[in-house]
Amino acid sequence: MRAVLRVALVKMLLAAAVATGAAQDDEESLEDYSCNFCHGNDGTLAGVEENKHLIVTHEDLKADVHWQKGLRCHDCHGGNPKLDDYVDHRDDAGFRPLQSLADMPGFCGHCHSDTQYMRRFRPSPRTDQEMEYWTSGHGQRLRQAGEDYKKALEAAKDGEEAPVFEDPKVATCLDCHSPGGKHNMLAVADQKSPVYVTHVAETCAKCHSDAELMADRTYHGKPLGHDQYEEWKQSVHGQAMLEKGDLSAPTCNDCHGNHGAVPPEVDSVANACGTCHNKVATLFAETRMKHRFEEEGLPGCAACHGNHQTQHPSDAMLGMDGEAFCNRCHKDNQFGATLAGATAAVKMRDGLENLKTQIAVAEHTIEEAERLGMEVRGPRFDLRQARDALTNARSVIHTFSPESVQEAIGEGLTATANVTASANAALAEHANRRIWLAATLAPILLVVGLLLLYIRALPIPAVQATSQAEQLPEH
């Protein structure tokens, strides 16, 4: 009887709205707003604190990408949109409720996993998000919580109160895609979206920077921590994106994945880094060190460069002095590091320093010739080859082969020798020009001097002398 009365009340309200046009808005039909009579700000569910999560206003929906694409309440939640066929949700077999957090991926996947349906909005849609989610750390934890809940329900005896689903507090679709509720999903390309490239790290940090929430959480037995976001902001990647506006700089999902987010395993860290640093990853993959790192449980690139706090690499990282990274293992033979490896590190570092010195000498010589007005555009351009060779040598370090590094350095030394020779030739030409100029000026000055002497030796004409005498004053 109560359900019948509720249906009758809703139909009366809807009929009144039709008469007054209260539900009309910007040429939208009343049918699109029928759910607001219960779930809107002034709906039958409003005003009760426990119903707060059920209230959705038109303002909430207007910015939603689904609403903008023409989707309405029944497209996601099911049910019959016809006013005359209104049925209470509890009696509607076609209604799709969200009874627990574990239902969220499947709820969104109802459409987002349907290729034919999603092609209505994009010719080549991604429809693997739900499948990927269940492989993620979030999905695995949520699935386990859901399975535990089902077991608890089955174990409950008839007549006993059903157990409450224990929220595992893991991220689902809404946590990442909706900035402030369930019905204001923004497009990924929207700069205000929580998953827009410049906001991804901040969105992940909502949970992963919460010390209380992340306490005692582990992945494969290792603590997850809660300082990743602060470390990333100070890293070369974070600074490139946040300070320099480089949208290609890696953020959380570039290394961990989007919907299938998990920390890279020890044997896949180099592959994660290699999505951007392909050359270095390829060189590293072909070395014995890659497998040695894996055997010792060292995470490839991150063992030397760090993970979230990655700093700009420098030559100081190589070698056996000071804070050089090689020194960490090879000094005390940790993880099976050998003395031969230490010797190789020193040799490679010395080679780099020698090439940098020769580049500096060549640059100084070019600048000196340029200051004297000599044409040095050719040598300056050729010096780029030496700098490229230095960059290449720094990459080849990841082969851990002094011979390969020395080969790359040798190319740079050859280039600097040629540049220095060209710059010195320009300086020599300048010196020769000064000598020839001096040699040319000497006879010219001699002739000028002789002419002056000759002119002074000439007698003054008589007429001119008389005229000058007449002009003298009388005493």
C-alpha positions as a Python dict, from the first residue, in 0.01 Angstrom:
ca = {
    (1, 'M'): (0, 0, 0),
    (2, 'R'): (283, 243, 87),
    (3, 'A'): (452, 178, -248),
    (4, 'V'): (124, 241, -433),
    (5, 'L'): (73, 569, -250),
    (6, 'R'): (431, 674, -325),
    (7, 'V'): (383, 603, -697),
    (8, 'A'): (59, 799, -697),
    (9, 'L'): (227, 1093, -522),
    (10, 'V'): (511, 1100, -771),
    (11, 'K'): (270, 1094, -1065),
    (12, 'M'): (74, 1382, -914),
    (13, 'L'): (390, 1585, -874),
    (14, 'L'): (494, 1509, -1229),
    (15, 'A'): (153, 1605, -1363),
    (16, 'A'): (169, 1933, -1171),
    (17, 'A'): (512, 2002, -1314),
    (18, 'V'): (386, 1942, -1664),
    (19, 'A'): (110, 2192, -1610),
    (20, 'T'): (337, 2462, -1471),
    (21, 'G'): (643, 2391, -1681),
    (22, 'A'): (848, 2376, -1363),
    (23, 'A'): (1066, 2098, -1495),
    (24, 'Q'): (1134, 2265, -1829),
    (25, 'D'): (1489, 2397, -1878),
    (26, 'D'): (1661, 2514, -2196),
    (27, 'E'): (1433, 2321, -2432),
    (28, 'E'): (1485, 1994, -2238),
    (29, 'S'): (1177, 1775, -2199),
    (30, 'L'): (1019, 1692, -1866),
    (31, 'E'): (1105, 1328, -1929),
    (32, 'D'): (1476, 1406, -1886),
    (33, 'Y'): (1413, 1556, -1543),
    (34, 'S'): (1162, 1312, -1399),
    (35, 'C'): (1415, 1168, -1153),
    (36, 'N'): (1460, 1512, -997),
    (37, 'F'): (1113, 1490, -839),
    (38, 'C'): (1259, 1242, -592),
    (39, 'H'): (1634, 1301, -616),
    (40, 'G'): (1648, 1678, -679),
    (41, 'N'): (1704, 1949, -420),
    (42, 'D'): (1331, 1985, -370),
    (43, 'G'): (1252, 1618, -426),
    (44, 'T'): (1072, 1383, -195),
    (45, 'L'): (1407, 1253, -60),
    (46, 'A'): (1546, 1596, 26),
    (47, 'G'): (1573, 1730, 376),
    (48, 'V'): (1678, 1405, 540),
    (49, 'E'): (2048, 1372, 626),
    (50, 'E'): (2059, 1000, 553),
    (51, 'N'): (1931, 1070, 201),
    (52, 'K'): (2201, 1326, 129),
    (53, 'H'): (2392, 1089, -100),
    (54, 'L'): (2075, 1036, -306),
    (55, 'I'): (2026, 1402, -394),
    (56, 'V'): (2132, 1509, -744),
    (57, 'T'): (2048, 1850, -889),
    (58, 'H'): (2043, 1965, -1248),
    (59, 'E'): (2341, 2186, -1171),
    (60, 'D'): (2533, 1875, -1072),
    (61, 'L'): (2454, 1720, -1406),
    (62, 'K'): (2513, 2006, -1648),
    (63, 'A'): (2893, 1974, -1634),
    (64, 'D'): (2881, 1595, -1655),
    (65, 'V'): (3025, 1455, -1979),
    (66, 'H'): (2755, 1187, -1993),
    (67, 'W'): (2477, 1443, -1963),
    (68, 'Q'): (2644, 1658, -2229),
    (69, 'K'): (2650, 1358, -2464),
    (70, 'G'): (2274, 1320, -2425),
    (71, 'L'): (2266, 1038, -2169),
    (72, 'R'): (2008, 1053, -1894),
    (73, 'C'): (1945, 885, -1560),
    (74, 'H'): (1786, 569, -1701),
    (75, 'D'): (2081, 515, -1941),
    (76, 'C'): (2300, 435, -1642),
    (77, 'H'): (2052, 327, -1376),
    (78, 'G'): (1796, 151, -1592),
    (79, 'G'): (1426, 170, -1525),
    (80, 'N'): (1151, 302, -1751),
    (81, 'P'): (1184, 670, -1840),
    (82, 'K'): (817, 703, -1935),
    (83, 'L'): (624, 900, -1675),
    (84, 'D'): (306, 702, -1723),
    (85, 'D'): (496, 376, -1669),
    (86, 'Y'): (670, 487, -1351),
    (87, 'V'): (754, 195, -1124),
    (88, 'D'): (907, 209, -778),
    (89, 'H'): (1276, 113, -800),
    (90, 'R'): (1228, -163, -548),
    (91, 'D'): (970, -323, -777),
    (92, 'D'): (1152, -258, -1107),
    (93, 'A'): (1356, -554, -1233),
    (94, 'G'): (1523, -327, -1491),
    (95, 'F'): (1668, -90, -1232),
    (96, 'R'): (2045, -112, -1179),
    (97, 'P'): (2128, -7, -821),
    (98, 'L'): (2468, 41, -662),
    (99, 'Q'): (2435, -168, -351),
    (100, 'S'): (2803, -164, -258),
    (101, 'L'): (3136, -20, -364),
    (102, 'A'): (3222, -352, -525),
    (103, 'D'): (2946, -290, -782),
    (104, 'M'): (3106, 31, -914),
    (105, 'P'): (3344, -110, -1182),
    (106, 'G'): (3070, -329, -1328),
    (107, 'F'): (2820, -44, -1313),
    (108, 'C'): (3042, 180, -1525),
    (109, 'G'): (3154, -116, -1733),
    (110, 'H'): (2792, -179, -1837),
    (111, 'C'): (2853, 81, -2106),
    (112, 'H'): (3229, 131, -2110),
    (113, 'S'): (3295, -238, -2178),
    (114, 'D'): (3048, -249, -2467),
    (115, 'T'): (3237, -177, -2790),
    (116, 'Q'): (2926, -144, -3005),
    (117, 'Y'): (2765, 100, -2764),
    (118, 'M'): (3077, 312, -2714),
    (119, 'R'): (3124, 347, -3089),
    (120, 'R'): (2827, 580, -3082),
    (121, 'F'): (3056, 836, -2922),
    (122, 'R'): (3400, 750, -3061),
    (123, 'P'): (3504, 545, -3364),
    (124, 'S'): (3784, 360, -3182),
    (125, 'P'): (3678, 346, -2817),
    (126, 'R'): (3869, 190, -2530),
    (127, 'T'): (3655, -77, -2372),
    (128, 'D'): (3910, -253, -2151),
    (129, 'Q'): (3899, -19, -1852),
    (130, 'E'): (3694, -250, -1629),
    (131, 'M'): (3908, -552, -1717),
    (132, 'E'): (4226, -356, -1640),
    (133, 'Y'): (4083, -222, -1316),
    (134, 'W'): (4038, -572, -1173),
    (135, 'T'): (4410, -638, -1235),
    (136, 'S'): (4514, -325, -1045),
    (137, 'G'): (4611, -304, -680),
    (138, 'H'): (4284, -122, -620),
    (139, 'G'): (4078, -382, -805),
    (140, 'Q'): (4245, -678, -637),
    (141, 'R'): (4175, -533, -294),
    (142, 'L'): (3815, -450, -385),
    (143, 'R'): (3756, -796, -532),
    (144, 'Q'): (3886, -960, -216),
    (145, 'A'): (3658, -741, -5),
    (146, 'G'): (3364, -835, -228),
    (147, 'E'): (3440, -1205, -203),
    (148, 'D'): (3471, -1181, 175),
    (149, 'Y'): (3133, -1002, 186),
    (150, 'K'): (2965, -1273, -21),
    (151, 'K'): (3106, -1540, 204),
    (152, 'A'): (2975, -1351, 506),
    (153, 'L'): (2629, -1331, 348),
    (154, 'E'): (2624, -1701, 274),
    (155, 'A'): (2740, -1779, 624),
    (156, 'A'): (2465, -1570, 781),
    (157, 'K'): (2182, -1784, 910),
    (158, 'D'): (1824, -1732, 801),
    (159, 'G'): (1665, -1452, 994),
    (160, 'E'): (1993, -1296, 1098),
    (161, 'E'): (2073, -942, 996),
    (162, 'A'): (2287, -932, 683),
    (163, 'P'): (2646, -820, 744),
    (164, 'V'): (2744, -471, 634),
    (165, 'F'): (2988, -452, 344),
    (166, 'E'): (3326, -347, 481),
    (167, 'D'): (3459, -65, 268),
    (168, 'P'): (3824, -145, 181),
    (169, 'K'): (3880, 226, 104),
    (170, 'V'): (4028, 173, -240),
    (171, 'A'): (3989, 395, -542),
    (172, 'T'): (3710, 320, -787),
    (173, 'C'): (3591, 503, -1098),
    (174, 'L'): (3427, 789, -904),
    (175, 'D'): (3728, 862, -685),
    (176, 'C'): (3944, 947, -983),
    (177, 'H'): (3701, 1079, -1244),
    (178, 'S'): (3452, 1279, -1041),
    (179, 'P'): (3586, 1592, -866),
    (180, 'G'): (3303, 1635, -617),
    (181, 'G'): (3032, 1374, -643),
    (182, 'K'): (2879, 1095, -845),
    (183, 'H'): (2716, 1292, -1124),
    (184, 'N'): (2969, 1545, -1245),
    (185, 'M'): (3214, 1334, -1441),
    (186, 'L'): (3441, 1550, -1655),
    (187, 'A'): (3603, 1448, -1981),
    (188, 'V'): (3967, 1345, -1949),
    (189, 'A'): (4066, 1628, -2185),
    (190, 'D'): (3886, 1886, -1968),
    (191, 'Q'): (4154, 2090, -1788),
    (192, 'K'): (3938, 2087, -1474),
    (193, 'S'): (3917, 1709, -1472),
    (194, 'P'): (4093, 1532, -1185),
    (195, 'V'): (4255, 1303, -1441),
    (196, 'Y'): (4377, 1578, -1674),
    (197, 'V'): (4750, 1524, -1715),
    (198, 'T'): (4854, 1806, -1481),
    (199, 'H'): (4613, 1689, -1207),
    (200, 'V'): (4680, 1314, -1207),
    (201, 'A'): (4947, 1322, -937),
    (202, 'E'): (4736, 1546, -716),
    (203, 'T'): (4438, 1314, -760),
    (204, 'C'): (4643, 1007, -665),
    (205, 'A'): (4778, 1201, -367),
    (206, 'K'): (4427, 1240, -221),
    (207, 'C'): (4470, 885, -96),
    (208, 'H'): (4839, 809, -128),
    (209, 'S'): (4949, 1113, 73),
    (210, 'D'): (4712, 1030, 357),
    (211, 'A'): (4937, 878, 625),
    (212, 'E'): (4644, 740, 822),
    (213, 'L'): (4478, 583, 519),
    (214, 'M'): (4802, 431, 388),
    (215, 'A'): (4916, 300, 727),
    (216, 'D'): (4997, -73, 717),
    (217, 'R'): (4911, -100, 348),
    (218, 'T'): (5153, -317, 157),
    (219, 'Y'): (5207, -450, -193),
    (220, 'H'): (5386, -785, -218),
    (221, 'G'): (5491, -745, 142),
    (222, 'K'): (5644, -398, 101),
    (223, 'P'): (5493, -83, 260),
    (224, 'L'): (5336, 157, 13),
    (225, 'G'): (5430, 471, 206),
    (226, 'H'): (5265, 811, 175),
    (227, 'D'): (5535, 1053, 55),
    (228, 'Q'): (5535, 973, -318),
    (229, 'Y'): (5363, 1296, -423),
    (230, 'E'): (5602, 1522, -231),
    (231, 'E'): (5899, 1335, -374),
    (232, 'W'): (5761, 1353, -729),
    (233, 'K'): (5706, 1730, -704),
    (234, 'Q'): (6077, 1774, -628),
    (235, 'S'): (6188, 1534, -900),
    (236, 'V'): (6307, 1625, -1249),
    (237, 'H'): (5978, 1488, -1382),
    (238, 'G'): (5756, 1686, -1145),
    (239, 'Q'): (5947, 2009, -1200),
    (240, 'A'): (5928, 1965, -1577),
    (241, 'M'): (5550, 1936, -1562),
    (242, 'L'): (5458, 2174, -1280),
    (243, 'E'): (5718, 2447, -1334),
    (244, 'K'): (5802, 2424, -1703),
    (245, 'G'): (5460, 2318, -1827),
    (246, 'D'): (5593, 2010, -2007),
    (247, 'L'): (5283, 1794, -2053),
    (248, 'S'): (5495, 1507, -2185),
    (249, 'A'): (5675, 1469, -1851),
    (250, 'P'): (5579, 1145, -1674),
    (251, 'T'): (5328, 1149, -1393),
    (252, 'C'): (5180, 862, -1187),
    (253, 'N'): (4987, 683, -1461),
    (254, 'D'): (5278, 692, -1708),
    (255, 'C'): (5476, 456, -1485),
    (256, 'H'): (5202, 273, -1292),
    (257, 'G'): (4930, 251, -1555),
    (258, 'N'): (4583, 402, -1563),
    (259, 'H'): (4301, 168, -1470),
    (260, 'G'): (4540, -125, -1415),
    (261, 'A'): (4763, 71, -1178),
    (262, 'V'): (5022, -135, -992),
    (263, 'P'): (5380, -68, -885),
    (264, 'P'): (5624, -199, -1150),
    (265, 'E'): (5790, -525, -1050),
    (266, 'V'): (6167, -546, -1002),
    (267, 'D'): (6211, -702, -1345),
    (268, 'S'): (5990, -446, -1521),
    (269, 'V'): (6112, -113, -1381),
    (270, 'A'): (6352, -67, -1673),
    (271, 'N'): (6066, -136, -1914),
    (272, 'A'): (5853, 128, -1744),
    (273, 'C'): (6135, 382, -1769),
    (274, 'G'): (6203, 263, -2123),
    (275, 'T'): (5868, 390, -2249),
    (276, 'C'): (6037, 731, -2257),
    (277, 'H'): (6408, 648, -2221),
    (278, 'N'): (6409, 385, -2494),
    (279, 'K'): (6778, 397, -2589),
    (280, 'V'): (6904, 364, -2233),
    (281, 'A'): (6655, 86, -2155),
    (282, 'T'): (6765, -106, -2464),
    (283, 'L'): (7132, -76, -2370),
    (284, 'F'): (7061, -184, -2013),
    (285, 'A'): (6851, -482, -2123),
    (286, 'E'): (7146, -624, -2318),
    (287, 'T'): (7383, -626, -2020),
    (288, 'R'): (7456, -887, -1755),
    (289, 'M'): (7381, -622, -1494),
    (290, 'K'): (7008, -628, -1570),
    (291, 'H'): (6979, -989, -1462),
    (292, 'R'): (7218, -932, -1174),
    (293, 'F'): (6996, -652, -1047),
    (294, 'E'): (6693, -878, -1068),
    (295, 'E'): (6869, -1159, -882),
    (296, 'E'): (6957, -920, -599),
    (297, 'G'): (6609, -765, -591),
    (298, 'L'): (6731, -426, -717),
    (299, 'P'): (6473, -234, -925),
    (300, 'G'): (6680, -160, -1235),
    (301, 'C'): (6692, 211, -1314),
    (302, 'A'): (6543, 305, -977),
    (303, 'A'): (6837, 143, -796),
    (304, 'C'): (7058, 435, -904),
    (305, 'H'): (6816, 708, -1013),
    (306, 'G'): (6540, 664, -757),
    (307, 'N'): (6173, 620, -834),
    (308, 'H'): (5947, 910, -738),
    (309, 'Q'): (6233, 1143, -640),
    (310, 'T'): (6428, 1102, -968),
    (311, 'Q'): (6682, 1382, -997),
    (312, 'H'): (6856, 1517, -1304),
    (313, 'P'): (7146, 1277, -1375),
    (314, 'S'): (7500, 1409, -1346),
    (315, 'D'): (7850, 1277, -1406),
    (316, 'A'): (7903, 1290, -1029),
    (317, 'M'): (7682, 980, -1006),
    (318, 'L'): (7954, 779, -1180),
    (319, 'G'): (8282, 672, -1021),
    (320, 'M'): (8407, 576, -677),
    (321, 'D'): (8454, 910, -504),
    (322, 'G'): (8223, 1112, -281),
    (323, 'E'): (7854, 1035, -328),
    (324, 'A'): (7898, 850, -657),
    (325, 'F'): (7630, 582, -685),
    (326, 'C'): (7879, 314, -793),
    (327, 'N'): (8051, 368, -459),
    (328, 'R'): (7744, 247, -273),
    (329, 'C'): (7786, -113, -382),
    (330, 'H'): (8138, -151, -520),
    (331, 'K'): (8312, 4, -218),
    (332, 'D'): (8203, -269, 21),
    (333, 'N'): (8123, -543, -231),
    (334, 'Q'): (7750, -526, -163),
    (335, 'F'): (7515, -737, -378),
    (336, 'G'): (7818, -913, -525),
    (337, 'A'): (7969, -593, -669),
    (338, 'T'): (8330, -648, -776),
    (339, 'L'): (8655, -453, -769),
    (340, 'A'): (8669, -481, -1147),
    (341, 'G'): (8339, -295, -1161),
    (342, 'A'): (8485, -19, -945),
    (343, 'T'): (8784, 10, -1180),
    (344, 'A'): (8551, 27, -1479),
    (345, 'A'): (8347, 304, -1315),
    (346, 'V'): (8659, 512, -1251),
    (347, 'K'): (8782, 460, -1607),
    (348, 'M'): (8449, 569, -1756),
    (349, 'R'): (8431, 875, -1532),
    (350, 'D'): (8790, 978, -1624),
    (351, 'G'): (8702, 947, -1990),
    (352, 'L'): (8401, 1173, -1952),
    (353, 'E'): (8602, 1434, -1761),
    (354, 'N'): (8875, 1431, -2030),
    (355, 'L'): (8622, 1486, -2307),
    (356, 'K'): (8456, 1769, -2113),
    (357, 'T'): (8797, 1933, -2067),
    (358, 'Q'): (8874, 1912, -2439),
    (359, 'I'): (8533, 2055, -2525),
    (360, 'A'): (8602, 2347, -2289),
    (361, 'V'): (8944, 2406, -2451),
    (362, 'A'): (8792, 2402, -2799),
    (363, 'E'): (8513, 2638, -2689),
    (364, 'H'): (8765, 2881, -2538),
    (365, 'T'): (8977, 2878, -2854),
    (366, 'I'): (8672, 2945, -3070),
    (367, 'E'): (8564, 3234, -2848),
    (368, 'E'): (8912, 3389, -2866),
    (369, 'A'): (8914, 3368, -3245),
    (370, 'E'): (8561, 3507, -3259),
    (371, 'R'): (8662, 3798, -3032),
    (372, 'L'): (8937, 3886, -3280),
    (373, 'G'): (8684, 3901, -3560),
    (374, 'M'): (8765, 3572, -3731),
    (375, 'E'): (8506, 3358, -3905),
    (376, 'V'): (8445, 3053, -3683),
    (377, 'R'): (8091, 2945, -3767),
    (378, 'G'): (8221, 2620, -3914),
    (379, 'P'): (8425, 2512, -3609),
    (380, 'R'): (8142, 2617, -3374),
    (381, 'F'): (7898, 2401, -3567),
    (382, 'D'): (8144, 2110, -3568),
    (383, 'L'): (8176, 2138, -3190),
    (384, 'R'): (7821, 2010, -3167),
    (385, 'Q'): (7950, 1671, -3277),
    (386, 'A'): (8171, 1659, -2970),
    (387, 'R'): (7881, 1753, -2742),
    (388, 'D'): (7663, 1489, -2908),
    (389, 'A'): (7939, 1237, -2851),
    (390, 'L'): (7947, 1333, -2482),
    (391, 'T'): (7571, 1283, -2456),
    (392, 'N'): (7602, 948, -2632),
    (393, 'A'): (7883, 840, -2401),
    (394, 'R'): (7666, 920, -2099),
    (395, 'S'): (7397, 695, -2243),
    (396, 'V'): (7642, 417, -2330),
    (397, 'I'): (7746, 408, -1962),
    (398, 'H'): (7438, 190, -1915),
    (399, 'T'): (7618, -88, -2104),
    (400, 'F'): (7862, -99, -1810),
    (401, 'S'): (8136, -147, -2071),
    (402, 'P'): (8439, 86, -2052),
    (403, 'E'): (8530, -11, -2408),
    (404, 'S'): (8195, 100, -2548),
    (405, 'V'): (8209, 423, -2349),
    (406, 'Q'): (8565, 490, -2465),
    (407, 'E'): (8461, 437, -2826),
    (408, 'A'): (8191, 704, -2790),
    (409, 'I'): (8434, 934, -2608),
    (410, 'G'): (8692, 880, -2884),
    (411, 'E'): (8449, 1021, -3140),
    (412, 'G'): (8415, 1331, -2926),
    (413, 'L'): (8790, 1369, -2881),
    (414, 'T'): (8841, 1346, -3257),
    (415, 'A'): (8581, 1616, -3308),
    (416, 'T'): (8732, 1846, -3045),
    (417, 'A'): (9080, 1799, -3193),
    (418, 'N'): (8952, 1903, -3536),
    (419, 'V'): (8763, 2200, -3392),
    (420, 'T'): (9062, 2314, -3187),
    (421, 'A'): (9287, 2283, -3495),
    (422, 'S'): (9042, 2491, -3701),
    (423, 'A'): (9015, 2755, -3428),
    (424, 'N'): (9396, 2769, -3392),
    (425, 'A'): (9424, 2806, -3769),
    (426, 'A'): (9192, 3107, -3745),
    (427, 'L'): (9412, 3255, -3472),
    (428, 'A'): (9721, 3194, -3682),
    (429, 'E'): (9555, 3362, -3977),
    (430, 'H'): (9478, 3661, -3758),
    (431, 'A'): (9845, 3679, -3653),
    (432, 'N'): (9955, 3654, -4016),
    (433, 'R'): (9719, 3932, -4110),
    (434, 'R'): (9877, 4155, -3846),
    (435, 'I'): (10225, 4079, -3978),
    (436, 'W'): (10127, 4148, -4338),
    (437, 'L'): (9950, 4464, -4230),
    (438, 'A'): (10263, 4579, -4049),
    (439, 'A'): (10476, 4489, -4348),
    (440, 'T'): (10244, 4683, -4575),
    (441, 'L'): (10224, 4988, -4352),
    (442, 'A'): (10604, 5023, -4311),
    (443, 'P'): (10684, 5131, -4671),
    (444, 'I'): (10373, 5347, -4681),
    (445, 'L'): (10478, 5531, -4366),
    (446, 'L'): (10835, 5564, -4503),
    (447, 'V'): (10708, 5723, -4823),
    (448, 'V'): (10483, 5961, -4628),
    (449, 'G'): (10775, 6060, -4406),
    (450, 'L'): (11003, 6127, -4701),
    (451, 'L'): (10735, 6337, -4867),
    (452, 'L'): (10700, 6550, -4555),
    (453, 'L'): (11074, 6603, -4536),
    (454, 'Y'): (11089, 6689, -4900),
    (455, 'I'): (10808, 6943, -4869),
    (456, 'R'): (10969, 7113, -4572),
    (457, 'A'): (11299, 7136, -4763),
    (458, 'L'): (11145, 7325, -5053),
    (459, 'P'): (11231, 7708, -5069),
    (460, 'I'): (10957, 7966, -5015),
    (461, 'P'): (10871, 8149, -5345),
    (462, 'A'): (11000, 8519, -5366),
    (463, 'V'): (10664, 8677, -5438),
    (464, 'Q'): (10514, 8511, -5145),
    (465, 'A'): (10808, 8627, -4924),
    (466, 'T'): (10769, 8994, -5034),
    (467, 'S'): (10398, 8984, -4972),
    (468, 'Q'): (10457, 8854, -4624),
    (469, 'A'): (10717, 9130, -4552),
    (470, 'E'): (10469, 9403, -4651),
    (471, 'Q'): (10223, 9271, -4399),
    (472, 'L'): (10469, 9311, -4109),
    (473, 'P'): (10384, 9609, -3879),
    (474, 'E'): (10609, 9913, -3865),
    (475, 'H'): (10799, 10000, -3544),
}
